[in-house]
Amino acid sequence: MHLSMLVPELAAYTSAQLATFFPDGRHRRASELRPFVSLALDRLEHCFARINRPGYDVDGEPAFDHLHGDQYCTFLYYLSNTIHREGGDEALCKKLYLLNRAMHGFGCLYDVDLPDVFCVVHGAGTVLGRARYRDYLAVCHNTTIGAIGGVFPTMGERLILSAGASLIGDCLVGDNVLLEPGCSLVKTSVPANTRVGGPGPYTFKPNTPRPAEYYFRLHEASSAEESRAFAGAQESR
């Protein structure tokens, strides 16, 4: 993976940010972050290799630039979630989550399991709750995925949430669905291959693969198979 910073530098950079934003005397040294940074970058590489957006590859190789806002936002989520998965310090996870909110306005708690392949596009104002996510998820600014009465949506692959879109409550969403800008779905299910518009009443139109292909490099092998293989590799580390 092409990196704008090597792992030790990135760990030191993140450590310095945490010390600046949270001067509580409980500073975490770069050496403590370094193993988690490496694991987070492994996950980032798997994800970015499948994103079809400018700046996500250099000469055909996945690329991470710490000065690319959406990329660094994704890195901070992966780092906080990785530390949580590995049984690390919860206070550190909280700080990384809050750092991400402060820097990017991106609200996704460290214990929320986003899919292995997702894309943040100008993530300011985005809130992602504890829903059931699938691969090839794209979220634009001011999007929300939340619950009603503790019930979250269940989503298929290749879901695109355009700017200002939301998915709330008991929604079952099929594969290859696009929510147009400002579309707010509440307790509404959507069949596969559908484009949904309007805050209500909703309009349902056929969707093509083009929106997903705009954001992602789609492969012949199913992302479910890719994810299982990737998860197995992570467990064997």
N, C-alpha and C positions, 0 to 999 in steps of 0.2 A: 504494500500500500504506500502511495506517495504521501508523505507527511510534511507539513510546514514546520513542525517541531518534532524532535526525537522524544522518545518516551520520558527520559529524565527531565528534559526541558519542559515538557507539557505538564508533568507532575509538579514541578516547581512553580510553573505559571499558575496552575489551578490552586495550589497551596497558598500562594501569595494573594490571590483573589479572595479566598476564604478568610484569610487573616485580616484583609482590608474590610470586608463586608461584615465580619463577625468578630470584633475585637474583644472577645470574652475571656481571653487568657488561656483558652483551650486550643491552641494552635496545633494543627496536624502537619507534621513535616512531610516534605516531598517524598522521602524514602518510605513513609507509611502508605502514601497514595500510589506509589509506582506499580505494585503488582496489580492493583485494581484498574489502573489506567491501561495496562497492557491487555487485560481481559476485555475492557470496554472497547478498545481499538479493534480487537478481533471481531467483536459483534458489529462495530461500525463498518469494518471492511466488508463483511458479508452483506450488510444492508446497502452500502453505497455502490457496490458492484452492480446492483440491480436498479439504480436510480438513473433516469434518463434526463438529467437537468444540467445546464451549463455549470462548470466548476466542480463537478463530481468525479471527473476522471482527468488524468494527464497521460497522454499517449496510450490510451486504452487501459490504463491501470487506475483502480479506485483511488481517489484523492481526498485528503482531509486538510482543510485550512482552518486554523484556529481563529482567523479573522473573518471567516465567512459566518454570518450570524446564524443562519439556519443549521449549518453543519455543527457549529459549537453548541447550539441549543440541543441538538440530537446527542452530541457527545456527553453533555452534562446529565441528560436523562439516563443514558446508558451507564454512566459512571455511578450515579446514585442507585440505580436499579441493580447493577452488578454487585455493589457493596452490600445491598440488602440481600440478594440471593446468596452471597457468600457468608452470610451471618456476621457481617461487620457492624461497626458502631452505628446505631440508629441516629444518634445526634449528628454524625457526619452526613448521613443520608438526608436528613432534614435540611442541613445547611446547603447541600448541593441543590436540593429542590428549590429552596428559597433563593439561592444565587441565580438559578435559571429563571425564576419568576422576576427577579429584580432586573436582570440583564435583557431578557427577551419577552417578558410578559407571558410566559408559557407555563400553564398550570397542569402538571401531570405528576402526581405523587410517585415517590420512589418504589412503592409496592404495587403499582399498577403495571400489569404485564402487557405492554404494547407488542405488536407482532415483530417478527425478526426483520421484516422488510416494511418500512414506512417512510414517508417523506413529509417534512415540515416545510411549508411555503409561506414565509413571512408569518411566523407563529404568534405574533403579538395578539393577546386577547383570547387565545385558544385554551380551552379547559377539557381535559380528557379524563373521564372517570373510569370506574372499575367494570367496564363492559367486556364482552367477549369479542376480541379482535381477531382478524385474519390478515394474512399477508397482502402486500400491495395496497396499503392504506395511505391516502394523501389527504392532509388537512391544511387548509389555508387559514388566513388570519380571521380572528373572531368566530371560530367554530366551537361548538360545544357538543360533547357526548356525555349525557348525564342520566340520572335515575328519577323515577317517581315511585314513592313508596318502597324504596330499596331495590327496585327492579330496573336493570340496565338493558340496553339494546344488545342483540346478538347479530353480528355482522358477517357477511361473506367476504370473499376476496375481491380485490380491485374496487374498493369503495373510495369515491372521490367526494370530499366535502368542500365545496366552493366557499368563497369568502362569505362569512355571516351565516352559514348553514348550521343547523343543529339537529341532533337526533336524541330524543328524550323518551325515557320510559320503556315500556314493553313493546319494542319494535323488532321484528325479524326481517333482516335485510338480506336479499340474495346476492349472488356474485355479479360483478360488473354493473354497479349502480352508481349514478352520479346525482348528487344533490346540487341544484343550481344555486347561485348567490341568493342569500336571504331565505332559503327554504328551511322551514322549521317543522320537522316531523315529530309529532307527539303521539305515542301509542299507535303507530301506524306501520303496518308491514308493507314491504316492497318486494315484488318478484324480481328475479334475476333479469339482467339486461334491460334495466329501466332508467330513464332520466326523469327526475322529479323536480317540478318547479312550483313556485308560489308559497307564500306563508299559509295558505289555506283560503279557499278550497285548492287542493293540490291538482296539478296536471301531471299525468303519467304518459311518457312518450318512450318509444324504443331507444335504447342506447347502443352505441357501437363500441368496439374495442379502442377507438381512437383516444378517448380521454385517459384511459389507463396507460396507453402507449406513450402519451405525451409526458407522463411522469416516470414511467418505469420501463426497464428492459425486460420484457416478458419472455420466458423460456418455454420450450416444449415440455420439459419435465415439470410436473405440478409443483407449486410452491409448498404443498403439504409434504411431499417427499423431500424437498430441499430442507425444509425446516426440521423434519425428523432427523435427517442426517447431521444437520448443524447442531441440533440439541444433543445428539449422541456424542458428537465430538467435544462439546462443552462439558458434558458430564464425565467424560473420560480424562479430562485434564488433571 
